[in-house]
Amino acid sequence: MLTIVLIMLAGMLVGYFLRGQKKTLHFNGRLTIITIWLLLFFLGLSIGNNDHIMQKLPELGVAALWVSVAGVTGSVLSAWLVWKFFFASKGGKA
Amino acid sequence: MRGSFIILGFFVLGLLIGRLDLLYHGLNPDRISTWVIYLLMFLVGVGVGADKKALRALLTINLKIFWIPVGTIAGTLAGMAVLSLFIRQLSVAELMAIGSGFGYYSLSSVIITEMHSAELGVIALLSNVIREIITLLFAPLFMVLFGKLAPIAAGGATSMDTTLPVITQTSGKEFALMALFHGIVLSILVPFLVSFWLVI
């Protein structure tokens, strides 16, 4: 937890000094996307490797999918309310 | 949208390679993932630090920023309450516990496996992974339908790391620090909330 925050702060400090270096920052953006690919790849690897999960996957997956859909739906609806009442009102457009 | 499908493609590729046992066994994907997350955090940090608007957002942080994680918690739990009317095999408390992972699949699934059962732990893992994938795939749609905070709320605890790049791409870099704040608050609350629902 703390490690992640510290690493990010270190990155922000580096980024601050890289301001205006367009080529380096473009490369940073590309590298960010590739890193996300890697992360999802290893996540898949970890799940694919686990026999217990893979065997029960269909049954548990359906339940899990419903939980995700319900959670995300509730979250985006409340985010819409928070946006409307606390953020968008200032500019006059809701 | 195309970018999200490429991301999903890498996930499926990993799943297949892991299933077919094609990789060298000394390799520990969870350990590598940790280092990849560290690298990602650093790169995202560089992007935020180099952005003038993002830094300004940090300086103008005020109390209303707290409403974003509050909204996500309330919305997720309300979603679980509604779902409990339709799902028979899981109790309300079990659903609340899984939902309280807010996408933080590694931590929530471990807690649930230890405090409850491996099966519920697996559902928690899958459901929170799916929450992250849904956010990666549909962040642009959520923004159009429910405003610029919706991708952050959908991402849950992951809005500080894995879904942060997608959030900043859809809502704008000036939302990076709100997303970071939101993710940090939820990540800290995950262990407390998850265990709360399993104890009562």
Interface residues (C-beta under 8 A of the other chain):
Chain A: M1 T3 I4 V5 I7 M8 L9 A10 G11 M12 L13 V14 G15 Y16 L18 R19 Q21 L25 N28 G29 L31 T32 I33 T35 I36 W37 L38 L39 L40 F41 F42 L43 G44 L45 S46 I47 G48 N49 N50 H52 I53 M54 K56 L57 L60 G61 A63 A64 L65 W66 V67 S68 V69 A70 G71 V72 T73 G74 S75 V76 L77 S78 A79 W80 L81 V82 W83 K84 F86 F87 A88
Chain B: G3 I6 I7 L8 F10 F11 V12 L13 G14 L15 L16 I17 G18 R19 L20 D21 L23 P29 D30 I32 S33 V36 I37 Y38 L39 L40 M41 F42 L43 V44 G45 V46 G47 V48 G49 A50 D51 K52 L55 K64 W67 I68 V70 G71 T72 A74 G75 T76 L77 A78 G79 M80 V82 L83 F86 I87 Q89 L90 L95 I98 G99 F102 A118 E119 V122 I123 A124 L125 L126 S127 N128 V129 I130 R131 I134 T135 F142 L145 F146 G147 K148 L149 A150 I152 A153 A154 G156 M160 D161 T162 P165 L180 I184 S187 I188
